[in-house]
Amino acid sequence: MNAIHLLIFYFIIINLVSFIAMGADKRKAQKHTWRIPESTLFVLAIIGGSIGSIAGMHLFRHKTRHWYFLYGMPAILIVQLFLVLMLIFSPIEFLVL
């Protein structure tokens, strides 16, 4: 398994975890039990789970009234896409494991 396969596997897993975390937090909010901290939801998005977080927000209708989630999650995704494009089209060759 090469580095590209590992990265793809990582992004699939982190996005699934982010998606499930949004759903779990919505369920906990409805039941008035202990919640997942907002900082944890943002960290999951920042470390690669922004697509899962955005999908979970809209599918579960969770955190969509909070401006910092409504605009923050897409902003994180845009920054991540920009960084990936910079790596792909960079004239500098990176060491591939």
All heavy atoms as an XYZ file, in Angstrom:
791
protein
N       0.860     -1.181      0.000
C       0.000      0.000      0.000
C       0.898      1.233      0.000
O       1.754      1.385      0.846
C      -0.889     -0.033      1.244
C      -1.942      1.044      1.253
S      -3.062      0.940      2.658
C      -4.316     -0.097      1.989
N       0.690      2.114     -0.969
C       1.551      3.287     -1.058
C       0.936      4.477     -0.314
O      -0.145      4.387      0.265
C       1.859      3.630     -2.517
C       0.609      3.975     -3.302
O      -0.415      4.323     -2.729
N       0.704      3.892     -4.614
N       1.633      5.592     -0.349
C       1.222      6.777      0.402
C      -0.120      7.327     -0.070
O      -0.930      7.783      0.741
C       2.293      7.853      0.303
N      -0.378      7.284     -1.367
C      -1.646      7.797     -1.893
C      -2.811      6.976     -1.363
O      -3.839      7.533     -0.946
C      -1.639      7.797     -3.451
C      -0.553      8.723     -3.981
C      -3.003      8.160     -4.007
C      -0.737     10.186     -3.628
N      -2.662      5.653     -1.349
C      -3.716      4.793     -0.817
C      -3.959      5.067      0.665
O      -5.109      5.077      1.122
C      -3.388      3.320     -1.042
C      -3.488      2.909     -2.465
N      -2.402      2.494     -3.187
C      -4.549      2.872     -3.310
C      -2.785      2.204     -4.406
N      -4.079      2.438     -4.514
N      -2.891      5.273      1.415
C      -3.041      5.584      2.840
C      -3.766      6.915      3.046
O      -4.623      7.032      3.930
C      -1.676      5.615      3.523
C      -1.008      4.269      3.730
C       0.398      4.452      4.284
C      -1.841      3.408      4.656
N      -3.431      7.913      2.240
C      -4.110      9.209      2.361
C      -5.594      9.101      2.009
O      -6.442      9.676      2.709
C      -3.442     10.252      1.462
C      -2.145     10.841      1.972
C      -1.501     11.723      0.906
C      -2.378     11.628      3.238
N      -5.905      8.373      0.969
C      -7.311      8.189      0.590
C      -8.062      7.467      1.706
O      -9.168      7.873      2.096
C      -7.412      7.426     -0.749
C      -6.917      8.325     -1.886
C      -8.840      6.965     -1.008
C      -6.735      7.607     -3.207
N      -7.469      6.424      2.252
C      -8.078      5.688      3.362
C      -8.289      6.615      4.557
O      -9.349      6.603      5.185
C      -7.199      4.489      3.739
C      -7.742      3.669      4.863
C      -8.846      2.850      4.677
C      -7.144      3.709      6.113
C      -9.353      2.094      5.726
C      -7.642      2.956      7.161
C      -8.752      2.145      6.970
N      -7.275      7.434      4.878
C      -7.392      8.381      5.990
C      -8.548      9.347      5.780
O      -9.356      9.576      6.684
C      -6.076      9.158      6.164
C      -6.200     10.289      7.144
C      -6.200     10.049      8.507
C      -6.365     11.609      6.713
C      -6.336     11.075      9.427
C      -6.507     12.641      7.611
C      -6.489     12.373      8.970
O      -6.646     13.390      9.866
N      -8.646      9.924      4.589
C      -9.702     10.904      4.337
C     -11.088     10.271      4.359
O     -12.043     10.888      4.818
C      -9.454     11.661      3.031
C      -8.395     12.703      3.168
C      -7.211     12.613      2.459
C      -8.560     13.774      4.029
C      -6.221     13.577      2.607
C      -7.585     14.739      4.194
C      -6.411     14.642      3.484
N     -11.214      9.048      3.914
C     -12.506      8.360      4.001
C     -12.890      8.156      5.466
O     -14.017      8.463      5.874
C     -12.463      7.012      3.243
C     -12.400      7.262      1.737
C     -13.675      6.149      3.601
C     -12.106      6.025      0.919
N     -11.954      7.670      6.266
C     -12.234      7.406      7.686
C     -12.534      8.698      8.436
O     -13.521      8.767      9.182
C     -11.053      6.647      8.343
C     -10.892      5.264      7.710
C     -11.236      6.540      9.855
C     -12.103      4.356      7.827
N     -11.732      9.743      8.265
C     -11.943     10.976      9.028
C     -13.244     11.656      8.630
O     -13.928     12.247      9.463
C     -10.724     11.944      8.932
C     -10.817     13.048      9.997
C     -10.615     12.575      7.567
C     -10.742     12.573     11.402
N     -13.635     11.544      7.368
C     -14.913     12.118      6.953
C     -16.087     11.320      7.490
O     -17.113     11.898      7.858
C     -14.976     12.261      5.429
C     -14.261     13.512      4.978
O     -14.755     14.610      5.159
N     -13.085     13.343      4.398
N     -15.964     10.004      7.561
C     -17.004      9.192      8.190
C     -17.140      9.523      9.674
O     -18.250      9.655     10.195
C     -16.701      7.703      8.020
C     -17.049      7.101      6.673
C     -16.519      5.674      6.562
C     -18.545      7.123      6.444
N     -16.004      9.662     10.352
C     -16.020     10.015     11.775
C     -16.670     11.390     11.971
O     -17.506     11.567     12.875
C     -14.592      9.985     12.371
C     -14.546     10.610     13.753
C     -14.069      8.553     12.405
N     -16.345     12.355     11.131
C     -16.927     13.699     11.234
C     -18.431     13.668     10.991
O     -19.197     14.325     11.705
C     -16.271     14.639     10.225
O     -14.907     14.773     10.490
N     -18.851     12.907      9.991
C     -20.269     12.778      9.672
C     -21.027     12.151     10.844
O     -22.067     12.654     11.283
C     -20.421     11.923      8.414
C     -21.835     11.740      7.966
C     -22.489     12.727      7.246
C     -22.507     10.571      8.253
C     -23.795     12.564      6.829
C     -23.806     10.385      7.842
C     -24.458     11.375      7.127
N     -20.482     11.073     11.381
C     -21.113     10.388     12.515
C     -21.142     11.274     13.748
O     -22.126     11.286     14.499
C     -20.399      9.047     12.790
C     -20.676      8.079     11.634
C     -20.819      8.447     14.117
C     -19.795      6.848     11.629
N     -20.082     12.055     13.964
C     -20.036     12.963     15.115
C     -21.141     14.012     15.034
O     -21.776     14.341     16.050
C     -18.675     13.638     15.208
N     -21.395     14.538     13.839
C     -22.494     15.510     13.682
C     -23.834     14.861     14.005
O     -24.669     15.447     14.694
C     -22.524     16.075     12.260
C     -21.556     17.169     12.009
S     -22.023     18.665     12.901
C     -20.714     19.726     12.365
N     -24.044     13.647     13.503
C     -25.293     12.945     13.780
C     -25.445     12.610     15.252
O     -26.530     12.754     15.826
N     -24.359     12.180     15.872
C     -24.402     11.835     17.290
C     -24.681     13.069     18.146
O     -25.467     13.016     19.104
C     -23.081     11.187     17.715
N     -24.060     14.200     17.793
C     -24.288     15.418     18.560
C     -25.728     15.899     18.405
O     -26.333     16.375     19.367
C     -23.306     16.507     18.142
C     -23.309     17.676     19.115
O     -23.206     17.435     20.337
O     -23.440     18.828     18.664
N     -26.285     15.768     17.209
C     -27.687     16.148     16.997
C     -28.601     15.285     17.861
O     -29.516     15.780     18.508
C     -28.051     15.997     15.509
C     -29.506     16.192     15.197
C     -29.946     17.630     15.401
C     -31.390     17.803     14.953
N     -31.745     19.190     14.749
N     -28.341     13.982     17.882
C     -29.152     13.072     18.697
C     -29.034     13.399     20.181
O     -30.024     13.394     20.907
C     -28.727     11.637     18.424
C     -29.595     10.604     19.081
C     -29.312      9.241     18.473
N     -30.017      8.191     19.144
C     -31.264      7.823     18.858
N     -31.925      8.444     17.927
N     -31.828      6.832     19.511
N     -27.814     13.708     20.618
C     -27.610     14.071     22.020
C     -28.313     15.381     22.361
O     -28.845     15.544     23.456
C     -26.116     14.168     22.325
C     -25.424     12.827     22.328
C     -23.930     12.981     22.517
C     -23.263     11.645     22.410
N     -22.376     11.368     23.511
N     -28.342     16.305     21.412
C     -29.034     17.579     21.634
C     -30.531     17.345     21.791
O     -31.179     17.973     22.644
C     -28.772     18.531     20.467
N     -31.090     16.455     20.995
C     -32.517     16.163     21.078
C     -32.877     15.478     22.391
O     -33.958     15.683     22.924
C     -32.944     15.266     19.906
C     -32.906     15.975     18.576
C     -33.086     15.030     17.404
O     -32.763     13.840     17.486
N     -33.589     15.564     16.296
N     -31.954     14.676     22.925
C     -32.210     13.957     24.166
C     -31.752     14.718     25.412
O     -31.866     14.209     26.517
C     -31.527     12.592     24.119
C     -32.146     11.680     23.077
C     -31.565     10.297     23.186
C     -32.304      9.400     22.230
N     -32.450      8.062     22.723
N     -31.190     15.906     25.196
C     -30.709     16.760     26.291
C     -29.676     16.039     27.159
O     -29.724     16.075     28.385
C     -31.867     17.265     27.156
C     -32.899     18.000     26.374
N     -32.669     19.249     25.846
C     -34.156     17.648     25.998
C     -33.746     19.647     25.200
N     -34.671     18.700     25.261
N     -28.737     15.355     26.503
C     -27.654     14.684     27.226
C     -26.329     15.380     26.914
O     -26.296     16.399     26.226
C     -27.566     13.190     26.824
O     -27.291     13.089     25.429
C     -28.858     12.453     27.130
N     -25.249     14.801     27.426
C     -23.913     15.354     27.231
C     -23.632     15.494     25.748
O     -23.915     14.616     24.953
C     -22.884     14.432     27.893
C     -21.481     14.860     27.628
C     -20.776     15.802     28.315
C     -20.623     14.378     26.594
N     -19.526     15.923     27.764
C     -19.406     15.065     26.702
C     -20.767     13.451     25.578
C     -18.338     14.841     25.856
C     -19.710     13.229     24.726
C     -18.504     13.918     24.872
N     -23.076     16.647     25.349
C     -22.846     16.970     23.940
C     -21.377     16.867     23.573
O     -20.493     16.930     24.414
C     -23.309     18.414     23.669
C     -24.744     18.717     24.039
C     -25.703     18.277     22.972
N     -25.421     18.885     21.698
C     -25.828     20.109     21.338
N     -26.535     20.841     22.137
N     -25.528     20.573     20.132
N     -21.140     16.734     22.280
C     -19.780     16.777     21.748
C     -19.383     18.252     21.662
O     -20.125     19.050     21.088
C     -19.714     16.114     20.358
C     -20.092     14.638     20.470
C     -18.331     16.287     19.739
C     -20.256     13.938     19.140
N     -18.251     18.639     22.223
C     -17.857     20.059     22.175
C     -17.708     20.562     20.740
O     -17.257     19.830     19.847
C     -16.506     20.077     22.895
C     -16.488     18.849     23.735
C     -17.295     17.835     22.983
N     -18.095     21.816     20.533
C     -17.971     22.421     19.207
C     -16.525     22.425     18.734
O     -16.256     22.249     17.547
C     -18.545     23.835     19.208
C     -20.048     23.866     19.352
C     -20.636     25.259     19.343
O     -19.874     26.246     19.506
O     -21.858     25.357     19.163
N     -15.603     22.591     19.662
C     -14.183     22.586     19.281
C     -13.782     21.231     18.703
O     -12.983     21.166     17.764
C     -13.306     22.935     20.478
O     -13.492     21.999     21.531
N     -14.337     20.156     19.224
C     -14.048     18.827     18.696
C     -14.576     18.690     17.273
O     -13.895     18.139     16.396
C     -14.669     17.741     19.595
O     -14.138     17.875     20.909
C     -14.383     16.343     19.057
N     -15.771     19.210     17.022
C     -16.352     19.151     15.676
C     -15.485     19.939     14.689
O     -15.286     19.506     13.550
C     -17.786     19.677     15.689
C     -18.774     18.868     16.546
C     -20.132     19.571     16.604
C     -18.920     17.455     16.034
N     -14.972     21.092     15.132
C     -14.096     21.879     14.258
C     -12.751     21.195     14.035
O     -12.213     21.217     12.930
C     -13.883     23.295     14.816
C     -14.884     24.282     14.303
C     -15.879     24.759     15.123
C     -14.843     24.725     12.995
C     -16.819     25.661     14.652
C     -15.773     25.629     12.507
C     -16.762     26.103     13.338
N     -12.197     20.578     15.065
C     -10.916     19.878     14.915
C     -11.061     18.726     13.922
O     -10.188     18.519     13.077
C     -10.378     19.380     16.280
C      -9.240     18.390     16.099
C      -9.929     20.555     17.131
N     -12.167     17.996     14.003
C     -12.403     16.914     13.037
C     -12.436     17.455     11.609
O     -11.907     16.828     10.689
C     -13.703     16.187     13.357
C     -13.678     15.278     14.586
C     -15.086     14.799     14.928
C     -12.743     14.102     14.362
N     -13.040     18.624     11.423
C     -13.077     19.233     10.088
C     -11.684     19.675      9.657
O     -11.277     19.452      8.515
C     -14.040     20.416     10.073
N     -10.939     20.276     10.564
C      -9.617     20.808     10.231
C      -8.629     19.695      9.864
O      -7.812     19.862      8.960
C      -9.074     21.672     11.394
C      -9.869     22.971     11.469
C      -7.587     21.950     11.237
C      -9.617     23.786     12.718
N      -8.742     18.563     10.520
C      -7.783     17.484     10.228
C      -8.200     16.632      9.031
O      -7.636     15.570      8.793
C      -7.508     16.596     11.463
C      -8.764     15.867     11.924
C      -6.875     17.403     12.572
C      -8.511     14.839     13.020
N      -9.168     17.125      8.272
C      -9.509     16.467      7.017
C     -10.953     16.047      6.860
O     -11.333     15.556      5.806
N     -11.772     16.237      7.866
C     -13.155     15.782      7.799
C     -14.167     16.854      7.456
O     -15.332     16.749      7.843
N     -13.754     17.861      6.723
C     -14.672     18.971      6.428
C     -15.842     18.545      5.547
O     -16.970     19.003      5.736
C     -13.919     20.137      5.798
O     -13.253     19.715      4.626
N     -15.628     17.651      4.605
C     -16.722     17.204      3.728
C     -17.751     16.425      4.547
O     -18.964     16.648      4.415
C     -16.179     16.354      2.561
C     -15.315     17.229      1.649
C     -17.315     15.711      1.774
C     -14.564     16.470      0.587
N     -17.297     15.545      5.419
C     -18.208     14.795      6.290
C     -18.945     15.706      7.248
O     -20.136     15.501      7.521
N     -18.260     16.722      7.759
C     -18.906     17.673      8.671
C     -19.990     18.472      7.970
O     -21.089     18.648      8.504
C     -17.865     18.635      9.259
O     -16.962     17.943     10.082
N     -19.693     18.948      6.774
C     -20.676     19.728      6.017
C     -21.871     18.851      5.651
O     -23.028     19.270      5.793
C     -20.027     20.354      4.762
C     -19.011     21.411      5.178
C     -21.085     20.952      3.842
C     -18.104     21.883      4.054
N     -21.607     17.637      5.198
C     -22.697     16.722      4.844
C     -23.552     16.408      6.068
O     -24.791     16.419      5.984
C     -22.130     15.432      4.246
N     -22.922     16.168      7.206
C     -23.651     15.902      8.439
C     -24.462     17.092      8.906
O     -25.596     16.938      9.382
N     -23.892     18.275      8.783
C     -24.627     19.494      9.167
C     -25.932     19.599      8.402
O     -26.980     19.869      8.984
C     -23.791     20.741      8.853
C     -22.850     21.181      9.918
S     -21.859     22.614      9.405
C     -23.081     23.750      8.803
N     -25.861     19.403      7.107
C     -27.044     19.603      6.276
C     -28.007     18.416      6.334
O     -29.223     18.621      6.368
C     -26.631     19.929      4.843
C     -25.966     21.266      4.750
N     -26.640     22.450      4.950
C     -24.676     21.607      4.537
C     -25.808     23.462      4.832
N     -24.595     22.980      4.590
N     -27.488     17.204      6.385
C     -28.367     16.044      6.433
C     -29.123     15.969      7.757
O     -30.320     15.705      7.775
C     -27.578     14.755      6.214
C     -28.437     13.498      6.170
C     -29.275     13.467      4.892
C     -27.579     12.259      6.259
N     -28.416     16.225      8.855
C     -29.045     16.151     10.171
C     -29.643     17.492     10.616
O     -30.198     17.587     11.692
C     -28.029     15.675     11.221
C     -27.442     14.331     10.913
C     -26.076     14.176     10.718
C     -28.248     13.209     10.808
C     -25.522     12.940     10.438
C     -27.701     11.968     10.522
C     -26.341     11.832     10.341
N     -29.482     18.515      9.788
C     -29.926     19.882     10.130
C     -29.408     20.277     11.512
O     -30.158     20.672     12.398
C     -31.449     19.976     10.077
C     -31.983     19.798      8.690
C     -33.463     20.059      8.635
N     -33.936     19.803      7.291
C     -35.010     19.100      7.020
N     -35.733     18.603      8.002
N     -35.381     18.911      5.786
N     -28.107     20.165     11.639
C     -27.460     20.423     12.925
C     -26.405     21.517     12.778
O     -25.586     21.476     11.863
C     -26.816     19.131     13.427
C     -26.289     19.230     14.825
N     -27.060     19.652     15.875
C     -25.070     18.939     15.335
C     -26.336     19.628     16.988
N     -25.118     19.205     16.676
N     -26.437     22.463     13.658
C     -25.496     23.591     13.702
C     -25.648     24.531     12.507
O     -24.769     25.343     12.256
C     -24.032     23.099     13.769
C     -23.717     22.234     14.957
C     -23.677     23.027     16.225
C     -23.203     22.188     17.384
N     -23.326     22.894     18.643
N     -26.743     24.449     11.784
C     -26.922     25.300     10.608
C     -27.363     26.712     10.974
O     -27.348     27.591     10.120
C     -27.937     24.682      9.632
O     -29.163     24.443     10.324
C     -27.405     23.390      9.044
N     -27.740     26.946     12.208
C     -28.115     28.300     12.640
C     -26.932     29.077     13.225
O     -27.046     30.254     13.497
C     -29.228     28.238     13.678
C     -30.525     27.775     13.104
C     -31.609     27.859     14.125
N     -32.869     27.395     13.560
C     -33.983     27.350     14.232
N     -34.011     27.711     15.506
N     -35.078     26.912     13.650
N     -25.822     28.371     13.411
C     -24.619     29.009     13.955
C     -23.768     29.500     12.788
O     -23.269     28.698     11.995
C     -23.811     28.030     14.810
C     -24.564     27.497     15.991
N     -24.674     28.196     17.155
C     -25.255     26.347     16.154
C     -25.395     27.493     18.023
N     -25.766     26.361     17.428
N     -23.568     30.814     12.708
C     -22.853     31.388     11.570
C     -21.442     30.839     11.456
O     -20.931     30.645     10.360
C     -22.844     32.917     11.632
C     -22.040     33.475     12.769
C     -22.486     33.803     14.001
C     -20.635     33.745     12.762
N     -21.453     34.251     14.775
C     -20.308     34.237     14.037
C     -19.637     33.612     11.802
C     -19.014     34.596     14.379
C     -18.338     33.974     12.151
C     -18.050     34.468     13.426
N     -20.809     30.570     12.602
C     -19.425     30.104     12.548
C     -19.340     28.677     12.009
O     -18.309     28.278     11.490
C     -18.719     30.228     13.906
C     -19.547     29.813     15.106
C     -19.507     28.511     15.579
C     -20.366     30.725     15.759
C     -20.248     28.132     16.671
C     -21.122     30.355     16.851
C     -21.063     29.056     17.310
O     -21.813     28.671     18.395
N     -20.392     27.893     12.102
C     -20.420     26.586     11.450
C     -20.840     26.737      9.991
O     -20.258     26.112      9.105
C     -21.385     25.625     12.159
C     -20.765     24.898     13.304
C     -20.786     25.444     14.577
C     -20.147     23.678     13.130
C     -20.211     24.783     15.646
C     -19.566     23.008     14.186
C     -19.592     23.562     15.449
N     -21.843     27.548      9.755
C     -22.383     27.715      8.408
C     -21.338     28.262      7.441
O     -21.295     27.867      6.274
C     -23.605     28.633      8.454
C     -24.497     28.644      7.225
C     -25.041     27.255      6.936
C     -25.645     29.616      7.437
N     -20.488     29.168      7.924
C     -19.441     29.741      7.075
C     -18.061     29.144      7.362
O     -17.207     29.105      6.482
C     -19.382     31.259      7.245
C     -20.656     31.927      6.813
C     -21.509     32.508      7.744
C     -21.023     31.957      5.480
C     -22.690     33.104      7.349
C     -22.203     32.550      5.071
C     -23.036     33.129      6.017
O     -24.214     33.698      5.618
N     -17.848     28.677      8.576
C     -16.544     28.148      8.960
C     -16.201     26.823      8.305
O     -15.078     26.621      7.835
N     -17.169     25.923      8.266
C     -16.910     24.610      7.666
C     -16.586     24.724      6.173
O     -15.592     24.141      5.718
C     -18.081     23.649      7.890
C     -18.267     23.233      9.318
S     -16.879     22.250      9.907
C     -17.341     22.039     11.608
N     -17.372     25.471      5.381
C     -16.982     25.637      3.974
C     -15.644     26.363      3.809
O     -14.881     26.056      2.892
C     -18.130     26.450      3.371
C     -19.295     26.150      4.239
C     -18.721     25.995      5.618
N     -15.346     27.297      4.709
C     -14.060     28.001      4.641
C     -12.911     27.025      4.867
O     -11.883     27.083      4.179
C     -14.014     29.132      5.660
N     -13.075     26.115      5.819
C     -12.051     25.099      6.070
C     -11.868     24.234      4.831
O     -10.739     23.942      4.415
C     -12.420     24.238      7.299
C     -12.341     25.081      8.575
C     -11.525     23.007      7.408
C     -12.939     24.409      9.799
N     -12.971     23.833      4.211
C     -12.907     23.011      2.997
C     -12.184     23.750      1.868
O     -11.343     23.167      1.180
C     -14.307     22.597      2.546
C     -14.394     21.794      1.249
C     -13.613     20.493      1.353
C     -15.841     21.542      0.887
N     -12.478     25.014      1.692
C     -11.832     25.800      0.635
C     -10.327     25.885      0.871
O      -9.532     25.714     -0.054
C     -12.474     27.199      0.521
C     -13.886     27.067     -0.057
C     -11.620     28.143     -0.316
C     -14.720     28.324      0.056
N      -9.924     26.122      2.110
C      -8.490     26.180      2.435
C      -7.835     24.827      2.169
O      -6.745     24.754      1.592
C      -8.277     26.629      3.897
C      -6.831     26.433      4.330
C      -8.705     28.072      4.084
N      -8.512     23.744      2.557
C      -7.951     22.417      2.321
C      -7.809     22.120      0.832
O      -6.788     21.584      0.399
C      -8.824     21.348      2.989
C      -8.722     21.375      4.496
C      -9.741     20.478      5.173
O     -10.750     20.089      4.590
N      -9.471     20.159      6.434
N      -8.825     22.462      0.055
C      -8.746     22.249     -1.393
C      -7.621     23.079     -2.010
O      -6.896     22.597     -2.881
C     -10.083     22.579     -2.059
C     -11.216     21.603     -1.786
C     -12.523     22.141     -2.370
C     -10.896     20.234     -2.328
N      -7.464     24.314     -1.550
C      -6.388     25.178     -2.035
C      -5.022     24.553     -1.730
O      -4.136     24.522     -2.590
C      -6.514     26.568     -1.400
C      -5.422     27.503     -1.781
C      -5.392     28.075     -3.049
C      -4.416     27.832     -0.882
C      -4.372     28.946     -3.408
C      -3.397     28.698     -1.226
C      -3.382     29.260     -2.499
N      -4.850     24.037     -0.521
C      -3.580     23.423     -0.143
C      -3.295     22.170     -0.968
O      -2.161     21.950     -1.404
C      -3.567     23.092      1.345
C      -3.539     24.286      2.289
C      -3.703     23.832      3.736
C      -2.272     25.092      2.115
N      -4.319     21.365     -1.204
C      -4.137     20.167     -2.019
C      -3.749     20.549     -3.444
O      -2.834     19.966     -4.027
C      -5.412     19.297     -2.003
C      -5.365     18.224     -3.079
C      -5.606     18.674     -0.633
N      -4.432     21.545     -4.009
C      -4.098     21.990     -5.361
C      -2.686     22.557     -5.435
O      -1.978     22.335     -6.420
C      -5.116     23.009     -5.857
C      -6.501     22.448     -6.166
C      -7.474     23.573     -6.498
C      -6.426     21.435     -7.287
N      -2.270     23.264     -4.387
C      -0.905     23.779     -4.348
C       0.104     22.633     -4.337
O       1.141     22.707     -4.993
C      -0.701     24.688     -3.141
C      -1.274     26.066     -3.321
S      -0.850     27.186     -1.974
C       0.912     27.183     -2.024
N      -0.187     21.591     -3.580
C       0.722     20.442     -3.541
C       0.769     19.720     -4.882
O       1.832     19.295     -5.339
C       0.297     19.463     -2.450
C       0.617     19.867     -1.027
C      -0.002     18.886     -0.041
C       2.117     19.952     -0.815
N      -0.390     19.590     -5.520
C      -0.443     18.879     -6.798
C       0.302     19.637     -7.884
O       1.064     19.054     -8.659
C      -1.912     18.633     -7.218
C      -2.549     17.602     -6.292
C      -2.003     18.178     -8.668
C      -4.035     17.443     -6.482
N       0.093     20.949     -7.939
C       0.666     21.748     -9.023
C       1.947     22.475     -8.645
O       2.431     23.313     -9.392
C      -0.373     22.741     -9.552
C      -1.546     22.053    -10.189
C      -2.785     22.084     -9.582
C      -1.392     21.356    -11.374
C      -3.869     21.435    -10.164
C      -2.455     20.710    -11.960
C      -3.702     20.746    -11.349
N       2.502     22.146     -7.498
C       3.741     22.771     -7.059
C       4.911     22.303     -7.915
O       5.027     21.123     -8.243
C       4.007     22.413     -5.597
O       5.273     22.887     -5.216
N       5.797     23.225     -8.277
C       6.974     22.819     -9.049
C       7.981     22.046     -8.197
O       8.867     21.383     -8.729
C       7.558     24.140     -9.531
C       7.078     25.150     -8.560
C       5.742     24.664     -8.072
N       7.839     22.080     -6.896
C       8.748     21.386     -6.004
C       8.265     19.938     -5.869
O       7.112     19.685     -5.590
C       8.790     22.048     -4.604
C       9.242     23.504     -4.736
C       9.684     21.269     -3.667
C       9.083     24.285     -3.466
N       9.169     19.009     -6.047
C       8.820     17.595     -5.888
C       8.926     17.235     -4.432
O       9.938     17.481     -3.778
C       9.756     16.736     -6.730
C       9.691     17.081     -8.180
C       9.398     15.866     -9.017
O       9.233     14.783     -8.465
O       9.364     16.036    -10.232
N       7.851     16.616     -3.902
C       7.846     16.190     -2.512
C       8.222     14.729     -2.441
O       7.913     13.929     -3.325
C       6.469     16.426     -1.885
C       6.153     17.883     -1.718
C       5.437     18.577     -2.675
C       6.606     18.561     -0.601
C       5.151     19.921     -2.523
C       6.333     19.906     -0.434
C       5.619     20.593     -1.402
N       8.869     14.386     -1.348
C       9.264     13.010     -1.122
C       8.025     12.155     -0.917
O       7.209     12.437     -0.060
C      10.180     12.904      0.110
C      10.637     11.528      0.504
C      11.497     10.933     -0.607
C      11.398     11.585      1.793
N       7.864     11.147     -1.725
C       6.737     10.231     -1.592
C       7.244      8.965     -0.921
O       8.217      8.369     -1.373
C       6.110      9.900     -2.970
C       4.986      8.904     -2.834
C       5.667     11.163     -3.647
N       6.572      8.572      0.137
C       7.008      7.382      0.884
C       6.759      6.119      0.107
O       5.847      5.847     -0.501
C       6.297      7.334      2.241
C       6.570      8.542      3.136
C       5.733      8.434      4.394
C       8.031      8.620      3.502
